[in-house]
Amino acid sequence: ATQSGYRIVPIYKGNYTETVTSAIFAFRSRSQPAIVQVNEIATATMMAARGATYPVYELMRDQSEAFTPAAYLPVITGYYTDMDGNMLSFPFNASTPILYYNKGLFRAAGLDPERAPKTWPELGIMAQRLRSAGAACGFTTSWPSWINVENFSAFHNVPMATRSNGLAGLDATLTVNNPVTVRHIAQLAEWQKTKLFDYSGRGTAAEPRFQKSECGIFLGSSGTRADIIANAKFDVGYGLLPYWPDVAGAPQNSMIGGATLWVLRDRPRDEYKGVAKFFAFLSQPDIQAAWHQNTGYLPITRAAYELTKMQGFYARNPGTDKSIEQITLKSPTQNSTGLRLGSFTLIRDAIEDELEAAFAGRKPAQEALDAAVERGNRLLRQFERANPAQ
């Protein structure tokens, strides 16, 4: 241990949604923890709970702990800062979606095992080759909305919602029924018919199919790299997310997912000193570099990235820097900084309901995304009414 004054006691409370819910109930019953791990899409919900949260920039200042916001990668911290640039929570397991591929299946299909597809048309051609060579599916995706709507929008510099994707206010409305996104979902639905693309379900349901060599290409979180390496019996290749080459400005940069650490108020003063020291510990370049290298999650500081590079990790493990390359490809725009939409867990469910309808052939892509917008906007207005002073 690096110190003996404080002990972090992790308590499992279920998935991200269950954890947020239990933290809110705990705060109301005065039994809240000092820190709660919250996924990125619940940021608006946590910001709305103003009296319950203790912003990280205030905590570090109050505890006189060294804290330099400029040391952190802006595309990561941007998701968790207010309009004045103050960091509200501490990024922990930050990830971004990347492309993985099976080099063995590429060789069997006569494809170059050292070359990932760069564009969607190219991926379609490669998926056809993989299918012709006997693969059960050309490619599949985990986290359907996060990757194929949210990050797809960012990577093509297309807004997912008005008001800078909600970062500028709770009165945002969804715009995912735009022509660029509709065309993409329509193409996936078309490819689904011949299993060039094969839908595997929500969350991480697709990952085992890639590990078992059913699908030659997989779009998934950079944070699953360690799991894939541990379970795949083949050489893994890495690439950036594909893009449509006729969309102006693409590729832009991808957004982060994963989770962040929020501090809750009304704990004993001594505990906050420990929390501040814990965050300072997590920020150390060697700690961040080890976390990044062992998991695939992003290093949250520039120093950790530079240290990883200096240690030769990327040279020894080609492709493992794809996540960093992708989030820093271009300076983030208002379309690619992040999302701050109320009730977004429920909105994502609605989007995925409609994606499934499109992939199953029950609805055309336009109709499906129109329905997603209508359902999502209803949830946004409910959240806005419940939080009038934000």
C-alpha positions as CSV (number, residue, x, y, z in Angstrom):
1,A,0.0,0.0,0.0
2,T,1.2,3.5,-0.7
3,Q,-0.4,4.8,2.5
4,S,-2.0,3.5,5.7
5,G,-4.4,6.3,6.6
6,Y,-7.4,5.3,4.5
7,R,-9.0,2.2,3.1
8,I,-11.3,2.0,0.1
9,V,-14.2,-0.4,0.7
10,P,-15.9,-1.4,-2.6
11,I,-19.5,-2.5,-2.3
12,Y,-21.3,-4.1,-5.3
13,K,-24.7,-2.7,-6.0
14,G,-25.5,-4.3,-9.3
15,N,-25.3,-2.8,-12.8
16,Y,-24.9,0.9,-13.5
17,T,-28.6,1.7,-13.4
18,E,-29.1,-0.2,-10.1
19,T,-26.1,1.5,-8.6
20,V,-27.4,5.0,-9.4
21,T,-30.8,4.1,-8.1
22,S,-29.4,2.7,-4.8
23,A,-27.1,5.7,-4.4
24,I,-30.1,8.1,-4.6
25,F,-32.1,6.1,-2.1
26,A,-29.1,5.8,0.2
27,F,-28.6,9.6,0.1
28,R,-32.3,10.1,1.0
29,S,-31.9,7.7,4.0
30,R,-28.6,9.4,5.0
31,S,-26.6,6.1,4.4
32,Q,-24.8,7.2,1.3
33,P,-21.2,6.2,0.5
34,A,-18.6,8.9,-0.1
35,I,-18.0,7.8,-3.7
36,V,-20.4,6.2,-6.3
37,Q,-19.3,4.8,-9.7
38,V,-21.8,6.1,-12.3
39,N,-21.9,5.5,-16.0
40,E,-21.4,8.4,-18.4
41,I,-25.0,8.5,-19.6
42,A,-26.3,9.3,-16.1
43,T,-24.3,12.5,-16.0
44,A,-27.4,14.7,-16.5
45,T,-29.1,12.8,-13.7
46,M,-26.2,13.4,-11.3
47,M,-25.9,17.0,-12.2
48,A,-29.6,17.5,-11.5
49,A,-29.0,16.2,-8.0
50,R,-27.1,19.3,-7.0
51,G,-27.5,19.2,-3.3
52,A,-26.4,15.6,-3.2
53,T,-23.1,15.8,-5.2
54,Y,-19.8,17.3,-4.2
55,P,-18.1,18.5,-7.4
56,V,-14.5,17.2,-7.8
57,Y,-13.0,20.6,-8.4
58,E,-14.4,21.9,-5.2
59,L,-13.4,18.8,-3.2
60,M,-9.8,19.0,-4.4
61,R,-9.7,22.7,-3.7
62,D,-11.2,22.3,-0.2
63,Q,-8.8,19.5,0.7
64,S,-5.8,21.5,-0.7
65,E,-4.9,18.5,-2.9
66,A,-2.9,19.2,-6.0
67,F,-5.3,19.1,-9.0
68,T,-4.5,20.4,-12.5
69,P,-7.5,20.0,-14.9
70,A,-5.3,20.7,-17.9
71,A,-3.4,17.4,-17.2
72,Y,-6.4,15.4,-18.1
73,L,-7.4,14.6,-21.7
74,P,-10.1,17.1,-22.7
75,V,-12.1,14.6,-24.7
76,I,-12.5,12.6,-21.6
77,T,-13.1,15.3,-19.0
78,G,-15.3,17.3,-21.4
79,Y,-18.1,14.8,-20.7
80,Y,-17.9,15.6,-17.0
81,T,-17.4,19.3,-16.8
82,D,-19.8,22.2,-16.5
83,M,-20.1,25.0,-19.0
84,D,-17.3,26.9,-17.1
85,G,-14.9,24.0,-17.6
86,N,-15.1,22.8,-14.0
87,M,-14.7,19.1,-13.4
88,L,-17.7,17.7,-11.7
89,S,-16.7,14.0,-11.3
90,F,-13.6,12.0,-11.6
91,P,-13.2,9.9,-14.8
92,F,-12.4,6.3,-13.9
93,N,-13.0,3.5,-16.4
94,A,-13.3,5.6,-19.6
95,S,-13.5,3.7,-22.8
96,T,-14.4,4.3,-26.5
97,P,-15.6,1.8,-29.1
98,I,-13.1,0.4,-31.6
99,L,-13.0,-2.2,-34.3
100,Y,-11.6,-5.7,-33.5
101,Y,-11.0,-8.4,-36.2
102,N,-9.9,-12.0,-36.3
103,K,-6.6,-12.2,-38.3
104,G,-7.1,-16.0,-38.8
105,L,-10.5,-15.6,-40.4
106,F,-9.1,-12.7,-42.5
107,R,-6.3,-15.0,-43.8
108,A,-8.9,-17.8,-44.6
109,A,-10.9,-15.3,-46.6
110,G,-7.9,-14.0,-48.6
111,L,-7.9,-10.7,-46.8
112,D,-4.8,-8.9,-45.6
113,P,-4.5,-9.8,-41.9
114,E,-2.6,-6.6,-41.1
115,R,-5.3,-4.2,-42.6
116,A,-8.5,-3.3,-40.9
117,P,-11.4,-1.8,-42.9
118,K,-11.4,2.0,-42.8
119,T,-14.8,2.8,-44.3
120,W,-18.3,1.2,-44.1
121,P,-18.3,0.3,-47.8
122,E,-14.9,-1.4,-47.3
123,L,-16.2,-3.2,-44.3
124,G,-19.2,-4.5,-46.3
125,I,-16.9,-6.0,-48.9
126,M,-14.7,-7.6,-46.3
127,A,-17.8,-9.0,-44.5
128,Q,-19.0,-10.5,-47.8
129,R,-15.5,-12.2,-48.2
130,L,-15.7,-13.5,-44.6
131,R,-19.2,-15.0,-45.2
132,S,-18.1,-16.6,-48.5
133,A,-15.2,-18.2,-46.7
134,G,-17.6,-19.8,-44.2
135,A,-17.9,-17.3,-41.3
136,A,-21.3,-17.5,-39.6
137,C,-21.4,-13.7,-39.7
138,G,-19.3,-11.0,-41.2
139,F,-19.5,-8.5,-38.3
140,T,-21.4,-7.8,-35.2
141,T,-21.6,-5.1,-32.6
142,S,-22.0,-4.7,-28.9
143,W,-23.8,-1.7,-27.3
144,P,-26.0,-1.0,-30.4
145,S,-27.0,2.6,-29.5
146,W,-23.7,3.6,-28.0
147,I,-21.7,2.5,-31.0
148,N,-24.1,2.7,-34.0
149,V,-26.0,5.9,-33.0
150,E,-24.2,7.9,-30.4
151,N,-20.6,7.3,-31.5
152,F,-21.6,7.0,-35.1
153,S,-23.0,10.6,-34.8
154,A,-19.9,11.9,-33.2
155,F,-17.5,10.2,-35.6
156,H,-19.5,11.8,-38.5
157,N,-19.7,15.2,-36.8
158,V,-23.5,14.9,-36.9
159,P,-25.6,16.1,-33.9
160,M,-27.5,13.5,-32.0
161,A,-29.5,16.2,-30.2
162,T,-29.9,20.0,-30.3
163,R,-28.3,22.3,-27.7
164,S,-24.8,20.8,-28.3
165,N,-26.1,17.3,-27.5
166,G,-27.7,18.6,-24.4
167,L,-24.5,20.1,-22.9
168,A,-26.0,23.6,-23.3
169,G,-29.3,22.9,-21.6
170,L,-32.1,20.5,-20.7
171,D,-34.3,21.8,-23.5
172,A,-32.5,19.6,-26.1
173,T,-34.4,17.5,-28.6
174,L,-33.2,14.3,-30.3
175,T,-32.1,14.5,-34.0
176,V,-31.1,10.8,-34.6
177,N,-33.7,10.5,-37.4
178,N,-31.3,12.6,-39.6
179,P,-30.5,11.3,-43.1
180,V,-26.9,10.2,-42.3
181,T,-27.9,8.0,-39.3
182,V,-31.0,6.7,-41.1
183,R,-28.9,5.6,-44.1
184,H,-26.5,3.8,-41.8
185,I,-29.2,1.9,-39.9
186,A,-30.9,1.1,-43.2
187,Q,-27.6,-0.4,-44.5
188,L,-27.1,-2.5,-41.4
189,A,-30.7,-3.8,-41.7
190,E,-30.0,-4.7,-45.4
191,W,-26.8,-6.5,-44.5
192,Q,-28.6,-8.3,-41.7
193,K,-30.6,-10.2,-44.3
194,T,-27.5,-12.1,-45.5
195,K,-25.6,-12.0,-42.1
196,L,-22.9,-9.7,-43.5
197,F,-24.0,-7.9,-40.3
198,D,-25.7,-10.0,-37.6
199,Y,-27.3,-8.4,-34.6
200,S,-26.3,-10.2,-31.4
201,G,-28.3,-8.2,-28.7
202,R,-27.7,-5.4,-26.3
203,G,-24.8,-4.7,-23.9
204,T,-21.9,-7.0,-24.4
205,A,-23.9,-9.9,-25.9
206,A,-21.9,-9.8,-29.1
207,E,-18.5,-10.3,-27.6
208,P,-18.6,-14.1,-27.0
209,R,-19.5,-14.6,-30.7
210,F,-16.3,-12.8,-31.7
211,Q,-14.3,-14.7,-29.2
212,K,-15.6,-18.0,-30.6
213,S,-14.7,-17.0,-34.2
214,E,-18.4,-16.8,-35.3
215,C,-18.0,-13.2,-36.6
216,G,-14.8,-12.0,-38.2
217,I,-15.2,-8.3,-37.2
218,F,-16.5,-6.9,-34.0
219,L,-17.3,-3.4,-32.9
220,G,-16.9,-3.1,-29.1
221,S,-15.5,-1.2,-26.2
222,S,-11.8,-0.6,-25.9
223,G,-12.3,-1.6,-22.3
224,T,-13.0,-5.3,-23.3
225,R,-9.6,-5.7,-24.9
226,A,-8.2,-7.6,-21.9
227,D,-11.2,-10.0,-21.9
228,I,-10.9,-10.6,-25.6
229,I,-7.1,-11.3,-25.4
230,A,-7.8,-13.7,-22.5
231,N,-10.5,-15.7,-24.2
232,A,-9.8,-15.5,-28.0
233,K,-7.8,-18.4,-29.5
234,F,-6.6,-16.3,-32.5
235,D,-4.6,-13.2,-33.3
236,V,-6.6,-10.1,-32.8
237,G,-6.3,-7.0,-35.0
238,Y,-7.5,-3.5,-34.2
239,G,-8.9,-0.6,-36.2
240,L,-10.7,2.7,-35.8
241,L,-14.4,2.8,-36.2
242,P,-15.5,2.8,-39.9
243,Y,-16.9,5.9,-41.4
244,W,-19.0,6.8,-44.5
245,P,-16.5,8.6,-46.8
246,D,-19.1,10.8,-48.5
247,V,-20.0,12.5,-45.2
248,A,-18.3,15.8,-44.9
249,G,-16.0,16.0,-41.8
250,A,-15.8,12.3,-41.2
251,P,-14.0,10.9,-39.5
252,Q,-14.2,13.3,-36.6
253,N,-13.5,11.8,-33.1
254,S,-15.3,9.3,-31.0
255,M,-16.8,9.9,-27.6
256,I,-16.1,8.0,-24.4
257,G,-18.2,5.6,-22.5
258,G,-17.6,3.7,-19.2
259,A,-18.0,5.4,-15.9
260,T,-16.9,8.1,-13.6
261,L,-16.6,8.6,-9.8
262,W,-19.0,11.0,-8.2
263,V,-18.6,12.3,-4.7
264,L,-21.7,12.5,-2.5
265,R,-22.1,15.2,0.2
266,D,-22.8,14.8,3.9
267,R,-20.1,12.4,4.8
268,P,-17.6,13.0,7.7
269,R,-15.0,15.6,6.9
270,D,-12.1,13.2,7.4
271,E,-13.5,10.9,4.7
272,Y,-13.2,13.7,2.1
273,K,-9.5,14.1,2.8
274,G,-9.2,10.4,1.9
275,V,-11.3,10.7,-1.2
276,A,-9.1,13.6,-2.5
277,K,-6.0,11.5,-1.8
278,F,-7.5,8.6,-3.6
279,F,-8.2,10.7,-6.7
280,A,-4.7,12.1,-6.6
281,F,-3.4,8.5,-6.4
282,L,-5.5,7.4,-9.4
283,S,-4.1,10.4,-11.4
284,Q,-0.5,9.3,-11.0
285,P,1.0,8.5,-14.4
286,D,2.3,5.1,-13.4
287,I,-1.1,4.1,-11.9
288,Q,-3.0,5.3,-14.9
289,A,-0.5,3.7,-17.4
290,A,-0.8,0.3,-15.7
291,W,-4.6,0.6,-15.6
292,H,-4.7,1.5,-19.3
293,Q,-2.2,-1.2,-20.3
294,N,-3.8,-4.0,-18.3
295,T,-7.5,-3.3,-19.3
296,G,-7.8,-1.4,-22.5
297,Y,-9.5,1.5,-20.7
298,L,-8.3,4.9,-21.7
299,P,-5.5,6.7,-19.8
300,I,-7.2,9.9,-18.4
301,T,-4.1,12.0,-18.4
302,R,-1.6,13.0,-21.1
303,A,1.3,11.9,-18.8
304,A,-0.1,8.4,-18.6
305,Y,-0.3,8.1,-22.3
306,E,3.2,9.5,-22.8
307,L,4.5,7.1,-20.2
308,T,2.8,4.1,-21.9
309,K,4.4,5.1,-25.2
310,M,7.8,5.6,-23.6
311,Q,7.6,2.2,-22.0
312,G,7.2,0.7,-25.4
313,F,3.8,-0.8,-24.8
314,Y,2.3,0.3,-28.1
315,A,5.3,-0.9,-30.0
316,R,5.1,-4.3,-28.3
317,N,1.3,-4.5,-28.8
318,P,0.5,-3.0,-32.2
319,G,-3.0,-1.5,-32.4
320,T,-3.5,-1.0,-28.7
321,D,-3.2,2.8,-29.2
322,K,-6.2,2.9,-31.6
323,S,-8.6,4.1,-28.8
324,I,-6.3,7.1,-28.1
325,E,-5.8,7.8,-31.7
326,Q,-9.5,7.8,-32.3
327,I,-10.6,10.0,-29.4
328,T,-7.9,12.5,-30.3
329,L,-8.3,12.3,-34.1
330,K,-9.6,15.9,-34.3
331,S,-10.5,18.5,-31.7
332,P,-13.9,17.7,-30.3
333,T,-16.8,19.7,-31.7
334,Q,-20.2,20.4,-30.1
335,N,-21.3,17.2,-31.9
336,S,-18.5,15.0,-30.5
337,T,-17.7,16.3,-27.0
338,G,-20.3,14.2,-25.2
339,L,-24.0,13.8,-24.4
340,R,-25.9,15.3,-21.5
341,L,-29.4,14.2,-21.9
342,G,-31.8,13.6,-19.0
343,S,-33.2,10.0,-18.5
344,F,-30.7,8.8,-21.1
345,T,-30.7,5.3,-19.8
346,L,-34.4,5.1,-20.8
347,I,-33.8,6.9,-24.0
348,R,-31.1,4.5,-25.0
349,D,-33.5,1.6,-24.3
350,A,-36.1,3.3,-26.6
351,I,-33.4,3.7,-29.3
352,E,-32.4,0.1,-29.0
353,D,-36.1,-1.0,-29.2
354,E,-36.4,0.8,-32.5
355,L,-33.0,-0.5,-33.8
356,E,-34.2,-4.0,-33.2
357,A,-37.4,-3.3,-35.1
358,A,-35.3,-2.1,-38.0
359,F,-32.9,-5.0,-37.9
360,A,-35.7,-7.5,-37.7
361,G,-37.4,-6.0,-40.7
362,R,-40.5,-4.9,-38.8
363,K,-39.9,-1.2,-39.6
364,P,-38.0,0.8,-42.2
365,A,-35.0,2.7,-40.7
366,Q,-36.7,6.1,-41.1
367,E,-39.8,5.0,-39.3
368,A,-37.8,3.3,-36.5
369,L,-35.7,6.4,-35.8
370,D,-38.7,8.7,-36.1
371,A,-40.3,6.6,-33.3
372,A,-37.0,6.7,-31.3
373,V,-37.0,10.5,-31.5
374,E,-40.6,10.8,-30.5
375,R,-40.2,8.4,-27.5
376,G,-36.9,10.0,-26.5
377,N,-38.2,13.6,-26.6
378,R,-41.1,12.6,-24.4
379,L,-38.6,11.4,-21.8
380,L,-36.5,14.6,-22.2
381,R,-39.5,16.8,-21.5
382,Q,-40.5,14.8,-18.4
383,F,-36.9,15.2,-17.1
384,E,-36.9,18.9,-17.9
385,R,-40.2,19.5,-16.1
386,A,-38.8,17.5,-13.0
387,N,-35.6,19.7,-12.9
388,P,-36.8,23.2,-13.8
389,A,-33.9,25.2,-12.3
390,Q,-31.0,23.5,-14.1
